[in-house]
Amino acid sequence: MKTNKRKKEVQGTDFSRFSREELADAFVFPSDEMVTTKEKNEEEGFWEARRKRFESRSSVQQMFDELLQLKYQLEDYIGSDQYEEKLSFGYFLNEYVSRQEKKDKEFANEVDVTPAVLSQYINDHRKPKDEFVIRLELHSNGMFPAISWFKVIQKEKEHEINTNEELRREESKHVKNRLDLAY
C-alpha cells in the first residue's frame, strides 16, 4: 500500500507588510489604562474568591501546603550550587516537625528514636543514621524522599571537605611522591 506524502512548506511571516503600530499591538502588553471597569471588577472578584478559599482551608490542607513549601525549599537548595550553613539537615528536620505542629517527643516516638537523639539531629550535634533518614521518607509517605535528605547531608560534607584547610595540612604529612602533573 502506497501512501502519498505531501511536502509541507514552512513559510516565515513577512513582518514588513505590517505597520509599526500593528506590530506593537501584537507584541506589547496593554497598559493598565486600557483595562475596562468590567475587567477590573472580574479581577477583583477573582482575587476575593481566591482569598476566601485560601482562608477557608482545613488545618490538614494548611499543613500539607506548608510541607509542600518546605519540600520545594529543600529541592531548590539541594539543586543549587550554593552552600548555606543555616540550611542544614537539622534545619530541615526541625521545619518538618514543626510544620506538623508536633512536639519533638511526639515525633520522636513516631519515628522510633529517643527525644534526645532527635534533638541531637535537629541541633546538628549528630549525623543521622541511614535508618532514620529512611524513616523520614516513610513517615512523610514519600513526600520527602530519603535521597533528598541524604543530598542535604552530602552538601554539608562537600562544604566541610572543601573548606577544612587544617585537615588538608594534617593529611598532607601522610602523602609522599605526589604526582608532578599540571591539570
N, C-alpha and C positions, 0 to 999 in steps of 0.2 A: 504494500500500500504506500503510495507516494503522498507526501504532504507538500503543499505549495507554500514555501516560505516567502514571506513578504519582507522586503527590506524596509526598515524603519529609518526615516531620515530625521535626524535631530537638528533642529534649527535653533540658533540663538535668537534672542529678542533684539530687534533693531531699535535701540533706545533713541536714536536720532529722530525718529518720527514723532516723538512726544515733546511737548513744550516743557520748559523748566518747571512751570507750575504743576503740570501733571505728574512729573517725576517726583517733585517734592511732596505732593499729596499722597502719592503711592508709598513713599518710604519714610515719612516723618510722622511721628505720633502727634495727634491733635493736642492742643494746649487745653488747660482747664477751662478757659473761657468758652470753648465750644461745647462743653457739656450742658445738656439741657436740664431743666428742672426735674423732668421725669427721670432722667438717668441718675441725677443726684439722689433723688428720693429712693430709687431702686437700690443704689449702692448703700445708702444709709440703712435701708431695711435689711439688706443682706448682712451688714456688719452687726446690726442689732440682734438679728436671729442667731448669728454666729456667737455673739457674746452670751446670749441666753443659753444656748446649747452648751457652751463651754462651762458656764456656771452651774448647770444642772447635771453635770457628770456625777456618776456614783463614786463612792470612795474607792471601789475596786478599779474603776476606769481611771481615776486620778492617779492611783498607784501605778497602774500599767503605763500611763503616759510618762510619769516620772522615771520609771525604769527604762522605758524606751529611749527617753532623752539621755539617760546615763549610758545605755548601750551605744548610742551614736557618739557620745563623747569619748567613750573608750575606744571605739573603732577609729574615730578620727585621730586620736592620739597614737595608737599603735601603727596607723598608716602614715604618720608624719615622720620626718627625719629628725625632728627636734626632740630633745630630752628635757623634761621639766620635772625637777625634783619633787615638787608638790603632788604631781600626778603619779604617785607610787601605787603599788599593789594595795597597800594599806588604805590609801585614799579611796580607791575604787571599791574596796571591800566595805569600808565604813559607809560610803554612799549607798551601796547595795543594801546594807542592813537598815540604815536609817530611812531610806525612801520607802521601805516596807512598814515603817513605824513600829519596828520591833526593838525590844530591849536586847542588848548583847547576850544576856543569859538565855533568853528565849531562842534566839537564833543559833547560839552555840549548841543548844540541845537539839535543834532541828537538823544540824549537820554533824552531830555526834563528836563534838570536841568540847573541851572544858572552856569555861568563860575566860580563864587565864590564858589559854593558848590562843583563843580568838582575839583577845586584847593584844597579845604579842604580835599577831599577824596585822591587826589594824594599825598598830603603832610602829610597824616596820622594825620590830626588835627580833623578828624571827622570820625566816623564809618558809613559805607554806610547803607542806608535803604534796606530792603529786596526787595522793588520795583525796586530800582536802579540795584541791582545785577541781577534781572530777566531781566531787560532791556539790561544788558550787554550780557546775553545769546542770547536774541532776536536779538540784534544788530550784533552779530557775526554769526548769522544764525545757532546757536547750536555748533559752533566750540569750544567755551569756555562755557561749561555748568555752570549754576548758582551754582550747587553743588561744582564745583571746586573753584569758588570764595569764597563760604562760608567756604570751608575747609581751605583756607588761613587765613580767619578771625578767624576761630576756633583755628588754630595753634597759632596765636598771643595770643588769650585768654588763651589757655593752658599754654603758656610760662608765661604770666602775673600771673596766679594763682600759678604756681609752684615756682615763684621767688619773689613774693611780701611778704617778711617777715613782713613788717610793718603792712600790712592788717591782717596777721595771729596774730600778737601781739594784735592789736586792737580788733579783733573778739574773741580772747581768753578770754577777760574780760566778754564776754556775755555767756560763756559756763560754766555750773555747773554740778556737778555729772558726770564726764567723765567715760566712760567705763574703767574698770580696767582689760582689757584683753590684752594678748600678741598675736601678729599675726606674 
